[in-house]
Amino acid sequence: MKLMELTVTQIGNSRGIRLPAAMLKKYGITDTILLEERPDEIVLKTKKDKKFSWKETFADMARAKEDWSDLDAAVADGLDEH
């Protein structure tokens, strides 16, 4: 993995970074990207990379420490029958 330092610059009323043209071409980035915020990092992905898998979903839930314990109560109330 290559580490690259980018400068945060003023863009209108916002601040942003500029990605090198070679990187945009390499990953096929044209107009939009997906940003995933994690507890200790920010991940940029192209839209074609946005595939859900159970493994990634469970890992994301574990990182977020999601609590699904109330789901059992909803199932017990008959909400799963429809």
Chimera marker file (.cmm) of the C-alpha trace (Angstrom):
<marker_set name="trace">
<marker id="1" x="0.000" y="0.000" z="0.000" r="1" g="1" b="0" radius="0.5"/>
<marker id="2" x="1.369" y="3.361" z="-1.023" r="1" g="1" b="0" radius="0.5"/>
<marker id="3" x="1.158" y="6.217" z="1.486" r="1" g="1" b="0" radius="0.5"/>
<marker id="4" x="0.506" y="9.638" z="0.002" r="1" g="1" b="0" radius="0.5"/>
<marker id="5" x="0.271" y="12.989" z="1.780" r="1" g="1" b="0" radius="0.5"/>
<marker id="6" x="-2.403" y="15.318" z="0.377" r="1" g="1" b="0" radius="0.5"/>
<marker id="7" x="-3.002" y="18.937" z="1.349" r="1" g="1" b="0" radius="0.5"/>
<marker id="8" x="-6.443" y="20.044" z="2.521" r="1" g="1" b="0" radius="0.5"/>
<marker id="9" x="-7.332" y="23.159" z="0.509" r="1" g="1" b="0" radius="0.5"/>
<marker id="10" x="-10.099" y="25.727" z="0.402" r="1" g="1" b="0" radius="0.5"/>
<marker id="11" x="-12.720" y="24.877" z="-2.254" r="1" g="1" b="0" radius="0.5"/>
<marker id="12" x="-15.456" y="27.526" z="-2.212" r="1" g="1" b="0" radius="0.5"/>
<marker id="13" x="-16.983" y="27.562" z="1.268" r="1" g="1" b="0" radius="0.5"/>
<marker id="14" x="-15.706" y="24.038" z="1.933" r="1" g="1" b="0" radius="0.5"/>
<marker id="15" x="-12.367" y="22.330" z="2.328" r="1" g="1" b="0" radius="0.5"/>
<marker id="16" x="-11.233" y="19.326" z="0.364" r="1" g="1" b="0" radius="0.5"/>
<marker id="17" x="-8.408" y="17.360" z="-1.134" r="1" g="1" b="0" radius="0.5"/>
<marker id="18" x="-7.343" y="16.947" z="-4.752" r="1" g="1" b="0" radius="0.5"/>
<marker id="19" x="-6.627" y="13.465" z="-6.030" r="1" g="1" b="0" radius="0.5"/>
<marker id="20" x="-3.850" y="13.090" z="-8.605" r="1" g="1" b="0" radius="0.5"/>
<marker id="21" x="-5.040" y="12.554" z="-12.194" r="1" g="1" b="0" radius="0.5"/>
<marker id="22" x="-3.117" y="9.273" z="-12.452" r="1" g="1" b="0" radius="0.5"/>
<marker id="23" x="-4.995" y="7.924" z="-9.423" r="1" g="1" b="0" radius="0.5"/>
<marker id="24" x="-8.360" y="8.983" z="-10.844" r="1" g="1" b="0" radius="0.5"/>
<marker id="25" x="-7.538" y="7.202" z="-14.091" r="1" g="1" b="0" radius="0.5"/>
<marker id="26" x="-6.177" y="4.087" z="-12.365" r="1" g="1" b="0" radius="0.5"/>
<marker id="27" x="-9.385" y="3.567" z="-10.376" r="1" g="1" b="0" radius="0.5"/>
<marker id="28" x="-11.801" y="4.811" z="-13.038" r="1" g="1" b="0" radius="0.5"/>
<marker id="29" x="-13.083" y="7.700" z="-10.938" r="1" g="1" b="0" radius="0.5"/>
<marker id="30" x="-15.039" y="10.131" z="-13.093" r="1" g="1" b="0" radius="0.5"/>
<marker id="31" x="-17.677" y="12.032" z="-11.149" r="1" g="1" b="0" radius="0.5"/>
<marker id="32" x="-18.517" y="10.413" z="-7.808" r="1" g="1" b="0" radius="0.5"/>
<marker id="33" x="-16.941" y="8.210" z="-5.163" r="1" g="1" b="0" radius="0.5"/>
<marker id="34" x="-18.221" y="6.589" z="-1.999" r="1" g="1" b="0" radius="0.5"/>
<marker id="35" x="-16.780" y="7.642" z="1.351" r="1" g="1" b="0" radius="0.5"/>
<marker id="36" x="-16.940" y="5.169" z="4.219" r="1" g="1" b="0" radius="0.5"/>
<marker id="37" x="-16.252" y="6.525" z="7.690" r="1" g="1" b="0" radius="0.5"/>
<marker id="38" x="-14.767" y="3.993" z="10.087" r="1" g="1" b="0" radius="0.5"/>
<marker id="39" x="-13.721" y="4.534" z="13.712" r="1" g="1" b="0" radius="0.5"/>
<marker id="40" x="-10.066" y="5.001" z="12.842" r="1" g="1" b="0" radius="0.5"/>
<marker id="41" x="-9.988" y="5.740" z="9.114" r="1" g="1" b="0" radius="0.5"/>
<marker id="42" x="-11.758" y="7.126" z="6.069" r="1" g="1" b="0" radius="0.5"/>
<marker id="43" x="-12.064" y="4.841" z="3.037" r="1" g="1" b="0" radius="0.5"/>
<marker id="44" x="-12.756" y="6.080" z="-0.487" r="1" g="1" b="0" radius="0.5"/>
<marker id="45" x="-14.333" y="3.600" z="-2.920" r="1" g="1" b="0" radius="0.5"/>
<marker id="46" x="-15.558" y="3.709" z="-6.472" r="1" g="1" b="0" radius="0.5"/>
<marker id="47" x="-19.232" y="2.902" z="-6.930" r="1" g="1" b="0" radius="0.5"/>
<marker id="48" x="-18.393" y="-0.374" z="-8.642" r="1" g="1" b="0" radius="0.5"/>
<marker id="49" x="-16.675" y="-1.489" z="-5.420" r="1" g="1" b="0" radius="0.5"/>
<marker id="50" x="-19.878" y="-1.102" z="-3.407" r="1" g="1" b="0" radius="0.5"/>
<marker id="51" x="-20.784" y="-4.753" z="-2.948" r="1" g="1" b="0" radius="0.5"/>
<marker id="52" x="-22.275" y="-6.022" z="0.259" r="1" g="1" b="0" radius="0.5"/>
<marker id="53" x="-21.103" y="-9.290" z="1.753" r="1" g="1" b="0" radius="0.5"/>
<marker id="54" x="-22.130" y="-10.903" z="5.011" r="1" g="1" b="0" radius="0.5"/>
<marker id="55" x="-18.519" y="-10.945" z="6.163" r="1" g="1" b="0" radius="0.5"/>
<marker id="56" x="-18.108" y="-7.172" z="5.624" r="1" g="1" b="0" radius="0.5"/>
<marker id="57" x="-21.548" y="-6.461" z="7.085" r="1" g="1" b="0" radius="0.5"/>
<marker id="58" x="-20.799" y="-8.390" z="10.280" r="1" g="1" b="0" radius="0.5"/>
<marker id="59" x="-17.369" y="-6.745" z="10.541" r="1" g="1" b="0" radius="0.5"/>
<marker id="60" x="-18.959" y="-3.289" z="10.173" r="1" g="1" b="0" radius="0.5"/>
<marker id="61" x="-21.584" y="-4.141" z="12.796" r="1" g="1" b="0" radius="0.5"/>
<marker id="62" x="-18.883" y="-5.342" z="15.205" r="1" g="1" b="0" radius="0.5"/>
<marker id="63" x="-16.841" y="-2.174" z="14.652" r="1" g="1" b="0" radius="0.5"/>
<marker id="64" x="-19.929" y="-0.047" z="15.307" r="1" g="1" b="0" radius="0.5"/>
<marker id="65" x="-20.852" y="-2.199" z="18.327" r="1" g="1" b="0" radius="0.5"/>
<marker id="66" x="-24.440" y="-2.365" z="17.061" r="1" g="1" b="0" radius="0.5"/>
<marker id="67" x="-26.978" y="-3.809" z="19.472" r="1" g="1" b="0" radius="0.5"/>
<marker id="68" x="-29.650" y="-5.952" z="17.808" r="1" g="1" b="0" radius="0.5"/>
<marker id="69" x="-30.947" y="-7.521" z="21.024" r="1" g="1" b="0" radius="0.5"/>
<marker id="70" x="-34.332" y="-5.810" z="20.609" r="1" g="1" b="0" radius="0.5"/>
<marker id="71" x="-34.850" y="-7.692" z="17.321" r="1" g="1" b="0" radius="0.5"/>
<marker id="72" x="-35.811" y="-10.818" z="19.269" r="1" g="1" b="0" radius="0.5"/>
<marker id="73" x="-38.668" y="-8.876" z="20.894" r="1" g="1" b="0" radius="0.5"/>
<marker id="74" x="-39.979" y="-7.762" z="17.481" r="1" g="1" b="0" radius="0.5"/>
<marker id="75" x="-39.926" y="-11.338" z="16.161" r="1" g="1" b="0" radius="0.5"/>
<marker id="76" x="-41.676" y="-12.561" z="19.292" r="1" g="1" b="0" radius="0.5"/>
<marker id="77" x="-44.424" y="-9.983" z="18.721" r="1" g="1" b="0" radius="0.5"/>
<marker id="78" x="-45.229" y="-11.574" z="15.365" r="1" g="1" b="0" radius="0.5"/>
<marker id="79" x="-43.614" y="-8.962" z="13.138" r="1" g="1" b="0" radius="0.5"/>
<marker id="80" x="-41.827" y="-11.671" z="11.145" r="1" g="1" b="0" radius="0.5"/>
<marker id="81" x="-45.105" y="-13.236" z="9.927" r="1" g="1" b="0" radius="0.5"/>
<marker id="82" x="-45.786" y="-10.647" z="7.188" r="1" g="1" b="0" radius="0.5"/>
<link id1="1" id2="2" r="1" g="1" b="0" radius="0.2"/>
<link id1="2" id2="3" r="1" g="1" b="0" radius="0.2"/>
<link id1="3" id2="4" r="1" g="1" b="0" radius="0.2"/>
<link id1="4" id2="5" r="1" g="1" b="0" radius="0.2"/>
<link id1="5" id2="6" r="1" g="1" b="0" radius="0.2"/>
<link id1="6" id2="7" r="1" g="1" b="0" radius="0.2"/>
<link id1="7" id2="8" r="1" g="1" b="0" radius="0.2"/>
<link id1="8" id2="9" r="1" g="1" b="0" radius="0.2"/>
<link id1="9" id2="10" r="1" g="1" b="0" radius="0.2"/>
<link id1="10" id2="11" r="1" g="1" b="0" radius="0.2"/>
<link id1="11" id2="12" r="1" g="1" b="0" radius="0.2"/>
<link id1="12" id2="13" r="1" g="1" b="0" radius="0.2"/>
<link id1="13" id2="14" r="1" g="1" b="0" radius="0.2"/>
<link id1="14" id2="15" r="1" g="1" b="0" radius="0.2"/>
<link id1="15" id2="16" r="1" g="1" b="0" radius="0.2"/>
<link id1="16" id2="17" r="1" g="1" b="0" radius="0.2"/>
<link id1="17" id2="18" r="1" g="1" b="0" radius="0.2"/>
<link id1="18" id2="19" r="1" g="1" b="0" radius="0.2"/>
<link id1="19" id2="20" r="1" g="1" b="0" radius="0.2"/>
<link id1="20" id2="21" r="1" g="1" b="0" radius="0.2"/>
<link id1="21" id2="22" r="1" g="1" b="0" radius="0.2"/>
<link id1="22" id2="23" r="1" g="1" b="0" radius="0.2"/>
<link id1="23" id2="24" r="1" g="1" b="0" radius="0.2"/>
<link id1="24" id2="25" r="1" g="1" b="0" radius="0.2"/>
<link id1="25" id2="26" r="1" g="1" b="0" radius="0.2"/>
<link id1="26" id2="27" r="1" g="1" b="0" radius="0.2"/>
<link id1="27" id2="28" r="1" g="1" b="0" radius="0.2"/>
<link id1="28" id2="29" r="1" g="1" b="0" radius="0.2"/>
<link id1="29" id2="30" r="1" g="1" b="0" radius="0.2"/>
<link id1="30" id2="31" r="1" g="1" b="0" radius="0.2"/>
<link id1="31" id2="32" r="1" g="1" b="0" radius="0.2"/>
<link id1="32" id2="33" r="1" g="1" b="0" radius="0.2"/>
<link id1="33" id2="34" r="1" g="1" b="0" radius="0.2"/>
<link id1="34" id2="35" r="1" g="1" b="0" radius="0.2"/>
<link id1="35" id2="36" r="1" g="1" b="0" radius="0.2"/>
<link id1="36" id2="37" r="1" g="1" b="0" radius="0.2"/>
<link id1="37" id2="38" r="1" g="1" b="0" radius="0.2"/>
<link id1="38" id2="39" r="1" g="1" b="0" radius="0.2"/>
<link id1="39" id2="40" r="1" g="1" b="0" radius="0.2"/>
<link id1="40" id2="41" r="1" g="1" b="0" radius="0.2"/>
<link id1="41" id2="42" r="1" g="1" b="0" radius="0.2"/>
<link id1="42" id2="43" r="1" g="1" b="0" radius="0.2"/>
<link id1="43" id2="44" r="1" g="1" b="0" radius="0.2"/>
<link id1="44" id2="45" r="1" g="1" b="0" radius="0.2"/>
<link id1="45" id2="46" r="1" g="1" b="0" radius="0.2"/>
<link id1="46" id2="47" r="1" g="1" b="0" radius="0.2"/>
<link id1="47" id2="48" r="1" g="1" b="0" radius="0.2"/>
<link id1="48" id2="49" r="1" g="1" b="0" radius="0.2"/>
<link id1="49" id2="50" r="1" g="1" b="0" radius="0.2"/>
<link id1="50" id2="51" r="1" g="1" b="0" radius="0.2"/>
<link id1="51" id2="52" r="1" g="1" b="0" radius="0.2"/>
<link id1="52" id2="53" r="1" g="1" b="0" radius="0.2"/>
<link id1="53" id2="54" r="1" g="1" b="0" radius="0.2"/>
<link id1="54" id2="55" r="1" g="1" b="0" radius="0.2"/>
<link id1="55" id2="56" r="1" g="1" b="0" radius="0.2"/>
<link id1="56" id2="57" r="1" g="1" b="0" radius="0.2"/>
<link id1="57" id2="58" r="1" g="1" b="0" radius="0.2"/>
<link id1="58" id2="59" r="1" g="1" b="0" radius="0.2"/>
<link id1="59" id2="60" r="1" g="1" b="0" radius="0.2"/>
<link id1="60" id2="61" r="1" g="1" b="0" radius="0.2"/>
<link id1="61" id2="62" r="1" g="1" b="0" radius="0.2"/>
<link id1="62" id2="63" r="1" g="1" b="0" radius="0.2"/>
<link id1="63" id2="64" r="1" g="1" b="0" radius="0.2"/>
<link id1="64" id2="65" r="1" g="1" b="0" radius="0.2"/>
<link id1="65" id2="66" r="1" g="1" b="0" radius="0.2"/>
<link id1="66" id2="67" r="1" g="1" b="0" radius="0.2"/>
<link id1="67" id2="68" r="1" g="1" b="0" radius="0.2"/>
<link id1="68" id2="69" r="1" g="1" b="0" radius="0.2"/>
<link id1="69" id2="70" r="1" g="1" b="0" radius="0.2"/>
<link id1="70" id2="71" r="1" g="1" b="0" radius="0.2"/>
<link id1="71" id2="72" r="1" g="1" b="0" radius="0.2"/>
<link id1="72" id2="73" r="1" g="1" b="0" radius="0.2"/>
<link id1="73" id2="74" r="1" g="1" b="0" radius="0.2"/>
<link id1="74" id2="75" r="1" g="1" b="0" radius="0.2"/>
<link id1="75" id2="76" r="1" g="1" b="0" radius="0.2"/>
<link id1="76" id2="77" r="1" g="1" b="0" radius="0.2"/>
<link id1="77" id2="78" r="1" g="1" b="0" radius="0.2"/>
<link id1="78" id2="79" r="1" g="1" b="0" radius="0.2"/>
<link id1="79" id2="80" r="1" g="1" b="0" radius="0.2"/>
<link id1="80" id2="81" r="1" g="1" b="0" radius="0.2"/>
<link id1="81" id2="82" r="1" g="1" b="0" radius="0.2"/>
</marker_set>
